[in-house]
Each structure stands twice: as structure tokens, then as C-alpha cells.
């Protein structure tokens, strides 16, 4: 398979959030600002790459019937690592993301990559796939966070460009759904 | 009184889907028809309550006494996935009609982040076993409510002429956003 295509497919064409509609819970729950969205995206990307590596290395030893529980345990171990490292070195971000860090385990996008790609492909292409899809996920979360931050508090990455209170609704729950709805419409348009 | 506050806050004010963003995959995935939405809600309530009880026991009798809190994520997800499998086997034997009704939704339950989310929240908010059970049931009711309302909206949306670019998922997300806006009106009652 063409590796460059393999890498870039997650950006727009098979973007996990905009096109496949996977991993929506963290995508909506953590993107109150561009920085939070990026933090969540990078944490998930680490888990995707590492679990893709391990799954593709041991794919021949896992009995077919118990493969899903095995994948979940592998993913859960890396999520625990991310959880503890973040709590130690980035306590503020960890506090913001809260419940959604342990919930990376049940992010269907991570399990989906392990099941649909890493369990069938070689180590190298699994790493490339994990990085590409992880970057696509990070991109989607950063974009969504940026859109919500721009309208919600007239700021981007904490830098305020209009000294006024923004449209609060974009920071609150309803704005997340609506902003994602319009971003998906835009991605569908770009995809054509 | 304490339980009434938990129930009202879980169903209306902090609705698990519309305010806390948990369980969005089934929220968008199985809200095509009101009947399937209600079936999914029933299955979630069943598994969520049992999962909350079991993870509470494991947390208080194994993880905390032996100082193993860092294993929380791994143990919970393993317990929940084996629990889902067990519930499936038992239901098949004991009550085939219920198994038939829930059938397709049960295996999906493992990757429903609402289940794991509620199990973790019960421990984080330091509930007792009793209030934890009430908390789990109330969250499941809130999930079912949101799911059934969205299914109703989607059934109506089928009849509407939606602008071309917004067809499919975008318009459903905007509808969900307006639903969340409506639920924000309950914010003052607790």
C-alpha cells in the first residue's frame, strides 16, 4: 500500500471525527478551547500509535475468539500510562480533561484502528496508520476547540483579540453540538 | 430528599448525553426509530446499574484496601466487558424474549463510554452503595430520555426538506444542540 496515502487518509478523507463520526464523546466534551482539544488529541494519538504497535507485533499470538478483550487490555495499559504521566507533569490540563482521560479506553476510534488495521498489517504501516489517524483526530479536536474558543470567548490559544465576553453558548454544551454540525458539513463539502 | 436531588440533577440538569457528552455513539447511532431507542435505553439501564454495583464493590473491597487505585481503568473495563458477556449468556437462558428484544444492543455496551463513565463518577463523587445505585439508574433514565426525544425529532426530520449541505449527520448534530439548549433551561431547579 502506498504509505503516503496511508498517512494522509486520516486528515480529511477518513477523518475519524468529521467523516467516520467516531470518538465523539471526547471530541465534544473536551474542546472548550483549542489548547484543551489539542491536549486531548495528542493524548489519544499516543495511545493509538502505541496500541497499534503492540497489536501488530502480537497479532499472530492472540486467539481469534478473545482478540477484543486482549486489545482492550493493551489500550487500557497505555491509557493508564497517559493518565499517570499527565497527572504528574500537566496537572492543570489533567484537571480540565478530567473524566475523559480514562475514557480513552472506550473511544471506539482507538479500538477501531486496532481491529480494522493493526491486526491485519505490518508493524511499519500500523505505525504510519496510527500516526496519520491520530494526527487527523488531533486536527479535528483542535479545529473544533478553536472554533468554539473564537466564538465563545473571542480568543485563540488563550490570546484574546476582541476585549469582550464572547457568545457563551459556544463554550457550553449546545455550542459543541452545533459547531461540530457545521464543521462536518464543511468537511463533507471539502471531501467532494 | 438527597435521592430526589440526585435523580433530578442526573436526568434534567446534568443530563449524561446533553450536558456531560457521554454515550454519544449510541446517541447518534441508534436513534433512527423511537422503538429501538427505547430498547437501547432499557439495555443501558440494566447494564449500567449492575456495573455500578460491581465496580463499587471491587473498588471498596479490593482496589482501595490493597492500594491498587492505579489499576482502576484496566479492572473496570475488564469487569464491564465480562459483565456484558455474562448478562448476555444469563438473559439468553432465563428470559429469551428480553434477550431477543435487547439482542443487538448488548454487545455494543462494552464500548459505551456512558457505562464506564458512570462507574468512575460513582467512585469520584464518593457515593455510598445505595446512592450510587440511584445515581446510576437516574443517569440511565436521563440517557433514555435524551435518546427517545432525539429519535422522535429524527423521525420528523425525515419528512423535512433539509438544505443539501446539511443533510445527514450535520442537521442531526444541530438538532441535538438545540435539544441541549432546551435542557439548559432546567439549570436552576436543583
Interface residues (C-beta under 8 A of the other chain):
Chain A: X21 X22 X24 X25 X28 X29 X68 X69 X72 X73 X76 X77 X79 X80 X83 X84 X99 X102 X103 X105 X106 X107 X108 X111 X169 X172 X173 X174 X175 X176 X177 X178 X180 X181 X182 X184 X185 X188 X189
Chain B: X18 X19 X20 X21 X22 X23 X24 X25 X28 X70 X71 X72 X73 X74 X77 X78 X81 X82 X110 X111 X112 X113 X115 X116 X117 X120 X121 X124 X165 X166 X168 X169 X170 X171 X172 X173 X174 X176 X177 X178 X180 X181 X184
